[in-house]
Amino acid sequence: MNLFLLMTRQQILDLYFMDARSKLIDIAAFLDRVDRGEGEPDFRLDAFRKALAELHRGEPERAKGVLMSLSDPTDRPIANAHGKGAVGAWKMTNDE
């Protein structure tokens, strides 16, 4: 049984609002720092803004939309990884 189906909107707001508020302020601060920085942004900022746009859709499964907007949609393995670690967003290449 899904606990969230048993909770009212008021209960969910009471329980999670302050945490979500904090994260929203963190995102605003991040975007402010990016805007103050010099140079051109890379693909990650475009992916981040695309993910933010998912929040405005107002439809169920926003979390899935955010995740998918940051994820590689292809199903073919790449020949060589371009680095050792993940960068958190998918960069489309000319091969895709």
N, C-alpha and C positions, 0 to 999 in steps of 0.2 A: 504494500500500500504506500502511495506517495504521500509523505508528510505534508508537502506544500498544498496538496488538494484538501487537506484538513484544516489549513490555516486560512484565516481571512486576510484580505488585503491589508487591513489595519495591523494585524499581527505581523505580517511580513515586513511592512514598513517599520514597525516598532523594532523589529529584530535586526534588520539589515540596512536601514537607511543611512546611519552614520558611517558605516563601512563603505557603502557606495559613494557617499558624499566625499569621503577622504580620497578615494580613487579618482573621482572626477576632478578634484582639485589637483591631484598629482598629474593627471593628463594635461590639464590647462597649463601647469607650470612647465611641463616637458615641452609643449608646443611653444610657449613663450621663449624658452631657452633656444629652441631650434630657430625661431624667427630672429632672435638676436645674433645668432651665429653668422659667421662670414662663409662665403663659398656657396656652391650649389648643393642642394640635397641629393641623395641618391634614391633609388627605387623604394627604399623602406618608408620614406615619408609619404609617397603616393599610396603605397599599400596601407599605411596607417590611416590615411584620410579616407580611403575606400572602406576600411573597416568601420570607421566612425560613421560613415554614411549609412551603414547597415542599421545603426541604432535609430535612425530617423524613419525607417520604414514602418515602424509601428505594427509589425506582424509577429506572430509567434516564431520561435526559433531564431531570435536575433543572435544568440550566442553561436549557433551553427553558422549563420551568415558571416559573422565576424571571423570565426576560425577559417572558413572557406576562403574568405577574401585575402587571408594571409598565407594560405597553403598552396602548394604546388598541385594544380589540377590534373597534371599528366599522369599516365600510368606506365610510361616507359622509363626504365632505369637510365641514368646518365652514365656515360663512359668514364668520366673522371670528375670527382668532386673538386670544387674550386676553393679549397681550404679545409681546415680541420673541424671547425665548429659551425653550428647553425647560426643564422643571422636573424631569424624570426619572421622573415617574410620571403615570399617567392619572387625571384627576379626572372621574368620571361626573357628567354634568349632567342636568337634568330633561328635556332634549331627547332623550337616548339611549334 
